[in-house]
Amino acid sequence: MNIEQARQMTEGKGFIAALDQSGGSTPKALRLYGVNEDQYSNEDEMFDMVHQMRTRIITSPSFNSDQIIGAILFEQTMDREIEGIPTAQYLWEKKGIVPFLKTDKGLADEENGVQLMKPCPGLDELLERGVAKGIFGTKMRSFIAEANEEGIKAVIAQQYEFGKQVLSHGLVPILEPEVDINAADKAAAEEIVLRELLAGLDTLADDQKVMIKVSIPTKDDLYKPLIEHPKVMRVVALSGGYERDDANERLSRNHGMIASFSRALSEGLSAQQSDEDFDATMAASVKGIYEASIS
């Protein structure tokens, strides 16, 4: 583990930028950016365009370690370059931002009110490549649609199973059991998530640390026991579909939790903007999310 990066993720002021849309979520991300499906003819061209978008975001002057302490990358982004430098290396050496890698392969079909992660064949090989490319940690997402105790237990158990595999490579896993912000019993689901996450921490060795990414809770400061836990490096929040201003306001009520926003970060950015307008929009987005994260 890179000690300087670990210190930044533990103590640094700021938030984590989630730049890890992949597969089925990529066309939507491009549409929001003003790039429609008729502007690319195959998957390779689609990923070229999304890398252009991410390059523009990362090279923006406001995308820096004064306000952003980490960034989560999709595998193809890790394998590409920015200004001739491998992306993870560029983030740390040129921007002072700690690089993470999305490692899950998407969601399985819903069962017991949840969607587990699909199997991850080749995970060890991917983690080895990540280590070689300077990746600090990983992120893997599950989805919880209702307060089904059996389903949530299965989600958290799988998150820790994969997380321990990540830890064995010297990387720090971000466990992400997302709760649907529109779930009728969201608060009840989050109580179960908290209980199971705390129980899972007891199965880690004393020198092992994880990060945890959750939906902004219905009950303010619900996740304080995780934030204060010695085996948790950081607790971060996803925007989950909330508009940015709403997400920022909700996050600001949860002390010690920082943002790891994706759609909310890029809200308002467009391929058609001039560099000046793009950077101004980016700066305003970063400022608002940063302020909510350090409240």
C-alpha positions in Angstrom: 0.0 0.0 0.0 1.2 3.5 -0.8 1.5 5.2 2.6 1.1 8.7 1.2 -2.0 7.7 -0.7 -3.4 6.0 2.4 -2.8 9.1 4.5 -4.7 11.2 1.9 -7.6 8.8 1.8 -7.8 8.8 5.6 -7.2 12.4 6.4 -7.5 14.4 3.2 -10.2 17.1 2.8 -12.3 16.6 -0.4 -14.3 13.9 -2.2 -13.9 11.0 -4.6 -14.8 11.5 -8.3 -16.6 8.5 -9.7 -15.6 8.2 -13.4 -16.4 4.5 -13.7 -19.6 4.3 -15.9 -19.2 1.1 -18.0 -21.2 -1.2 -20.2 -24.9 -0.4 -20.1 -24.5 2.9 -18.3 -22.0 4.4 -20.8 -24.6 5.4 -23.5 -26.7 7.2 -20.8 -23.6 9.0 -19.6 -22.7 10.1 -23.1 -26.3 11.2 -23.8 -26.2 13.4 -20.7 -22.9 14.8 -22.1 -24.6 15.6 -25.4 -23.3 12.7 -27.4 -26.1 10.5 -28.9 -26.0 6.9 -30.1 -25.9 8.0 -33.8 -22.5 9.6 -33.2 -20.8 6.3 -32.8 -21.3 3.0 -34.7 -19.8 0.4 -32.4 -18.6 -0.2 -28.8 -15.0 0.7 -29.6 -16.1 4.2 -30.9 -18.4 4.5 -27.8 -15.5 3.9 -25.4 -13.3 6.3 -27.4 -15.9 9.0 -26.9 -16.3 8.3 -23.2 -12.5 8.4 -22.8 -12.5 11.8 -24.5 -15.1 13.0 -22.0 -13.2 11.6 -19.0 -9.9 13.1 -20.3 -11.6 16.5 -20.6 -12.9 16.2 -17.0 -9.6 15.0 -15.6 -7.5 17.7 -17.4 -9.8 20.5 -16.3 -8.0 22.9 -14.0 -10.6 22.5 -11.3 -10.1 18.7 -11.2 -7.2 18.7 -8.7 -6.3 17.5 -5.2 -7.3 20.8 -3.5 -10.8 19.5 -3.6 -10.7 15.9 -5.1 -8.7 13.3 -3.2 -9.5 10.2 -5.2 -11.0 9.1 -8.5 -12.6 5.7 -9.5 -11.8 4.5 -13.0 -13.4 1.9 -15.3 -11.0 -0.9 -16.5 -10.7 0.6 -20.0 -9.9 4.0 -18.6 -7.1 2.5 -16.5 -5.7 0.8 -19.6 -5.7 4.1 -21.6 -3.5 7.2 -21.4 -4.0 10.9 -20.8 -1.5 13.2 -22.5 0.7 10.1 -23.2 0.7 9.0 -19.5 -1.2 5.9 -18.2 -4.4 7.3 -16.5 -3.7 6.1 -12.9 -0.2 7.4 -13.1 -1.4 10.7 -14.5 -3.9 11.1 -11.7 -1.4 10.7 -9.0 1.7 12.3 -10.5 0.1 15.2 -12.3 -3.0 15.8 -10.2 -2.2 14.4 -6.7 -5.4 12.3 -6.9 -5.5 8.7 -5.6 -6.7 6.2 -8.3 -9.3 3.5 -7.7 -10.5 0.8 -10.1 -14.1 -0.5 -10.6 -13.8 -4.3 -10.5 -17.3 -5.7 -10.6 -18.9 -7.1 -13.7 -22.3 -5.7 -13.2 -25.4 -6.9 -11.3 -27.1 -10.3 -11.3 -30.9 -10.6 -11.6 -33.0 -9.5 -8.6 -33.6 -12.1 -5.9 -34.9 -11.5 -2.4 -35.2 -7.8 -3.1 -31.5 -7.3 -4.0 -29.1 -7.7 -6.9 -25.8 -9.4 -6.1 -22.7 -8.8 -8.2 -22.2 -11.2 -11.1 -19.3 -13.6 -10.7 -15.9 -12.0 -11.3 -13.8 -14.5 -13.2 -10.2 -13.3 -13.7 -10.4 -10.9 -10.7 -7.0 -11.9 -9.4 -5.4 -11.1 -12.8 -7.2 -7.8 -12.9 -6.1 -6.9 -9.4 -2.5 -7.8 -10.4 -2.7 -5.5 -13.4 -4.2 -2.8 -11.2 -1.3 -3.0 -8.7 1.2 -2.8 -11.6 -0.5 0.3 -13.0 -0.5 2.1 -9.6 -4.1 1.6 -8.5 -4.6 2.1 -4.8 -8.0 0.5 -4.3 -11.1 -1.0 -5.9 -14.9 -0.5 -6.0 -17.6 -3.0 -6.4 -21.3 -2.4 -6.4 -24.4 -4.3 -5.3 -28.0 -3.1 -5.3 -30.6 -3.3 -2.6 -34.2 -2.6 -3.6 -36.1 -3.4 -0.4 -35.5 -4.1 3.3 -35.3 -7.9 2.8 -33.0 -9.2 5.6 -32.0 -12.4 3.8 -31.2 -10.5 0.6 -29.2 -7.8 2.4 -27.2 -10.4 4.4 -26.3 -12.1 1.1 -25.2 -8.7 -0.4 -22.9 -7.8 2.5 -21.5 -11.3 2.7 -20.5 -11.2 -1.0 -19.1 -7.7 -0.6 -16.8 -8.9 2.2 -15.9 -12.0 0.3 -14.7 -10.0 -2.7 -13.2 -7.4 -0.4 -10.9 -9.9 1.3 -9.7 -11.0 -2.2 -8.9 -7.4 -3.0 -7.1 -7.0 0.4 -4.9 -10.0 -0.4 -3.4 -8.0 -3.2 -2.5 -5.1 -1.0 -5.3 -2.9 -2.3 -8.1 -1.2 -0.4 -11.6 -2.2 -1.4 -14.5 0.1 -1.5 -17.6 -2.0 -0.5 -20.7 -0.6 -2.1 -24.1 -1.9 -1.1 -26.2 0.7 -2.7 -29.8 1.1 -1.4 -32.4 2.3 -3.9 -33.2 6.0 -3.0 -36.8 5.3 -4.1 -37.3 2.2 -1.9 -40.5 2.5 0.2 -38.6 1.0 3.1 -35.2 2.7 2.5 -34.6 3.6 6.2 -35.3 0.1 7.3 -33.0 -1.4 4.7 -30.2 1.0 5.8 -30.5 -0.2 9.4 -29.9 -3.8 8.2 -27.1 -2.6 6.0 -25.4 -0.9 9.0 -25.8 -3.9 11.2 -24.4 -6.3 8.7 -21.5 -4.0 7.7 -20.4 -3.7 11.3 -20.6 -7.5 11.8 -18.5 -8.0 8.7 -15.8 -5.7 10.0 -15.3 -8.1 12.9 -14.2 -10.7 10.4 -11.2 -8.6 9.2 -7.8 -8.8 10.7 -6.8 -5.9 12.9 -4.4 -4.5 10.3 -7.0 -4.6 7.4 -8.9 -1.5 6.4 -11.8 -1.1 3.9 -13.7 1.9 2.6 -17.5 1.8 2.4 -19.7 3.5 -0.2 -23.4 3.9 0.6 -26.5 5.8 -0.5 -27.0 9.0 1.5 -29.0 7.7 4.5 -32.6 8.7 5.3 -31.6 9.1 9.0 -28.8 11.7 9.3 -25.5 10.4 10.7 -26.8 6.8 10.6 -23.4 5.6 9.5 -21.4 7.3 12.2 -20.4 4.0 13.8 -18.8 3.0 10.5 -17.1 6.4 10.1 -15.6 6.0 13.6 -14.6 2.4 13.2 -10.8 1.7 13.2 -11.0 -0.7 10.3 -12.8 1.8 8.0 -10.6 4.2 6.1 -13.4 6.3 4.8 -17.2 6.3 4.3 -18.3 7.8 1.1 -21.7 8.6 -0.4 -23.1 8.0 -3.9 -25.6 10.4 -5.3 -28.0 7.6 -6.3 -30.1 9.6 -8.7 -30.6 12.7 -6.5 -30.0 16.0 -8.4 -26.7 17.5 -7.4 -28.0 20.3 -5.2 -30.3 17.9 -3.4 -27.5 15.3 -3.0 -25.1 18.0 -1.6 -27.7 19.2 0.9 -28.4 15.7 2.1 -24.7 14.9 2.3 -23.9 18.0 4.3 -26.1 16.7 7.1 -24.0 13.6 7.5 -20.9 14.5 9.4 -17.6 12.7 8.4 -19.1 11.3 5.2 -17.7 12.5 1.9 -19.1 12.4 -1.7 -18.3 9.9 -4.4 -20.6 11.2 -7.0 -20.8 10.2 -10.7 -23.8 11.6 -12.5 -24.1 14.5 -10.0 -20.4 15.4 -10.7 -20.8 15.7 -14.4 -24.3 17.3 -14.3 -24.3 20.3 -16.7 -21.2 19.3 -18.6 -21.6 19.1 -22.4 -19.4 18.1 -25.4 -20.7 21.3 -27.1 -19.4 23.6 -24.4 -16.4 25.8 -25.1 -13.4 25.0 -22.9 -14.1 28.1 -20.9 -17.7 27.2 -20.2 -16.8 23.6 -19.5 -14.2 24.5 -17.0 -16.6 27.0 -15.3 -19.3 24.4 -15.0 -16.8 21.9 -13.7 -15.4 24.3 -11.1 -18.9 25.1 -9.8 -19.8 21.4 -9.6 -16.5 20.6 -7.8 -16.9 23.5 -5.3 -20.5 22.5 -4.3 -19.6 18.8 -3.8 -16.4 19.7 -1.9 -18.3 22.0 0.5 -20.9 19.4 1.2 -18.1 16.9 1.9 -16.3 19.0 4.4 -19.3 20.3 6.3 
